[in-house]
């Protein structure tokens, strides 16, 4: 018996369903299901009986959980003793992440990580892309979560999602009539060709931000000639100005759920191509202890949970 094994079984026994248990454990539903099935094969006994979507403990399962709970309780007690004995943290994990992306990804996973690694001091550094790249190169952060086009030096990358770049128009803009859906597409967001937006006034992020790098590349490829350009660093301000009809702009699909809701904006994927940017977790190749690996797993799980199906790697 291992503590991970005991935690998985006890959580499923309490939650009753794979869906709830996997969300609490921050692992995928198939992974948890395979883990439980493999454990039952190893033990040569059924721990659960499947009743519809619910997992109900067998007699063997009840005996297993009764003892597993005691062992998990002993682990918690021991972890607390170790925490109290340590006058200071034994490790630091410095995570760099873009302001806007941090809103949706960081709050759900920090309590889980801190509970699992109480001896690790977690430091979150927010910033725009250019600032975070500089922090990484100066060894001021250990882990970098964001969108990448240019590679960091001596970095190991894990792609966690592909984030769609969206064009944003006020709801009364005449180009809205040119939007269309793609047959067989998995996203509910419709599409719009940028050829309808030449000479428009654009409200864009600053050149130091990763989305602006993607926008400049897209506009060059699509041969879009803007009228006036206004630059701002905060997306809520940009969206508010677009809603007021000051101009049009861009956003990332992953940002929408964590932003202040606006009623009078229309979001579209760009043309048939649907431009995407790669969201990655990056860290130095020689530095990959367990607590870094676990933080990467947690943030990847949270990101994939928020993204549409056709954005997953």
N, C-alpha and C positions, 0 to 999 in steps of 0.2 A: 504493500500500500504506500502511496505517495501523497503528500499534502495537496498537490494539484488534483489528483484523482479524487481525494476526499471532498475537496471544495466543489468540484464539478458535480459529483453525485448529490451532495447535500443541497446545493443550489437548485438543481433540477427537482429534487424531492420537494423543496419548499415552493418553488414557482409553478410546478405542475406541468408547464409547457416548455418546449424547446425554444420558442420565440422569446418568452420572458427571461428564461435562464441565460440564453446567449447574449441578450442585451445587457444583463447585469454583469456577466462575466467578460464582456467586451471581446467575444469571439464570434465567429460566424455560426449560423444554425447547422449547416452541414458538418462543420468541424466538430461541434459538440455531439451531434448525433453519431458520427463515426467513432468518437472517443468512447462514448457510453457502450456502443455495440462491441468495440474491441475489448473493453474491460470485461464485459459479460462473457465474451468468448474465452478470455484468459482465465477468469474465475470458474468457468464451466457452470454458471448458474445465472438465472435471470434476476436482475435487481429491480426491474420495472416491468409492469404490464401496460401496454399501450391501449388506452380506451379513448377512441376518437383522437383528439389532439392532446389529451392529457396523459401524463406518465404517472402511474400509480405504483407505489412500492409493493414488492412481493414480501413474503416473510423474510427471505434472505436479505432483501433490500432494507427492511426495517432494522434488522440486526446490524447490518453494515453501517447505516446512518447513525444508529445509537452510539456506536463506538467511534465513528469518524467525527461526530460532533465534539466528543470529549477531546480528541486529539487536536482538532482545530482550536478549541478553547485553550488548550495547553500552549499551543503555538502563539496565540494572541497574548496570553499572559507572559510568555517568555519574551516576545517582541517588546512588550511594554517595559519589562525589566531592563532589557538591553538599551532601550531608548532613554530610560531614566539614568542608567549608568554612564551613558555617553554625555559628557559635558558639552560637546560640540558635534556637529555633523561630520561624518567620516568621508562623505563624498559631496560633490556639487554637480548639478546638471544645469548648464546654461543653455536655454532654448531661445533661438531667435525666430520670430514669426512676424509676418506683415500685420499691421493694425487691423485691417478689415477681416483678414482670415482668422485672427485670434478670437474674435467675438464668437464665432460659431464652433470652433474646435477646442479651445482651451478649457472653458468652465466645466464641461461634462467629465473631462478625463483627469483633471488635477486631483480631485478628492480620491479617485481610485488609485492613482500613482502614489500619492502621499501615504495612503493606508498600506500599500504593499511595500513601499520603500521609505519607512520613517527615518532611516539614517541618511537619506539623500536630501540635501538642500536644493530645492527646485527654484531656479531663477528664470523668470520669463522676461525677455527683452523684446519689446515691440519696436517696429520702425518701418520705413519704406524700403524697397528692395535694395537701393544703392547703399543705404546705411547698414543694412544687415550683411551685405557682401563685404563691406569694409570691416565690420565686427568679426566676421568669420576669418578673413585673411589676417587680422591682428590677433587671432586666438582669444577673442573676447566672448565668443559663444562656442558651444560644443556641437550643437545640433541646429540645423537650419531647415525650417519648413517654409516652402514657398514655390513660386513659379520660376522655372529656369529656362533660359536660352543659352547663355554663356556658362561654361563649366567652371566650377570652383576648383582650386588646386588641391590635389591629393584627397579627393572626396569620393565616398561611396554613396551611390544614389539608390533610393527605393521609390519607384513611381507609385503613388497611391490613387491618383485619379487624373482624368483629362478634363480640364475646366473649359467650358464653352464661353467664347467671347460673344456678347450680345450687343446689338445696336439698340439704343433707347430713344424713343420719340414721344413727344406729348401726344395725348389721345386725339387732339384735333389737327394733327399734322396731315397735310394732303397725301403724303407718301404712304400712309397706313393702308390705303386702298390697294396697294400693290403687293401686300403680303400674301403668302400662300403656304399651304401644308404640303409635306412630302409624303407620298403614298408609302405606307409601311413603316413610317418613322415612329420611333418609340417615345419621342418627346411631345408634350402638349404645346410646346412653344413653337410658333410658326416661323417662317423664314421671310427674309426681305433682301433683295439685291441692292448693293450699294450704288449702282448706277443711277438710282433715283435721288441721290443725295449730294450730287455735285453742287459746289458753290454754297452749300449750307453753312451756317455758323455752328461751330462745334465747341462744346465745353469738355475739356479733356484733363486727365490727370497730368501731373508734372512729368518731365522727361526722366526723372530719377525713379519713377514707379514702374513696376513690372508690366502693368496693364498698358501703360503708354508705349512701351517697347513693342508690345503685340499690336497695338492700334496703328502705330507708324508703319509696321510691316504690312498689315492688312490693307491700309489705304494706298500704300505704294503698289502692292500687287493688284489691287482693284482699280488703280488709276483714278482715285477719288481726289478731286481738287477742292479743298475747303475754302470757304469764304474767310470770315474772321475766326480766330481761335482764342478762347479764354482758358487759362490753366488754373486748376485748383487741386489741392491734395486730398480733400475729404469727400468721400463718395456721396454722403448724405446731402452735402451742399450742392454738388453737381446735379444729383437727381432732382433736388428742389428747384433749381434754376431751369432744368429741362421742363419740369412740370409747369413752370410759369411761362414757357414759350421763349426763353432767352436763346436757346439753341438746342442742338441734339448731341448725344454722346454715346458712351459705351459703358458696359458693366460686365462683371463675370457672373455666370449662372449660379455659382456656389455662394455668392454674396447675398442673393435675394432674400433667403429665409431669415437672415440675421439683421436685415436693414429695416429702418423705419418704413412702414407701409405707405405707399403713395397710390392714390386712386386714379390718377389721370396720366399714367405712363403706359406705354406699350413696349414690350420687349420682344426682340426677334433674333433668331440665329441668322448668321450672315450667309446668304446665298445657298447653293446646294452643297458647298464644301463644309460648312459648319466649322469655322476656325476654332481650334482648341489650344490651350496651353497646358504643359505638363506640370502637375503638382507633385513635388518630390519631398522626401525627407533626406537630408544630406548630413553626413558626418565624416570625420577623418578616418581613413582606411584602417589606421593602426589602433583606433580607439573604439572598441565595441563591447564594453562590459554589459552584464545582464540588465542593469537598470536603464541603460541607453536603448538596448534592444526592446525592452518592455515599453518604454515611452513611445518608441516608433510604432510598435504594434497598436497601442491605444489610439494614437492620433490617426493612424491609417484606418482603423476600424471606424472611428467617428467620422472621418472624411467620406468614406465610402457609404456610410449610412445616410449621409445628407445628399449624395450626388445621384442624379438620374442613372438608370441602368446603362444607357449607352455612353456614359462617361467613365465607366470603370475599366481599368486596364485588363 
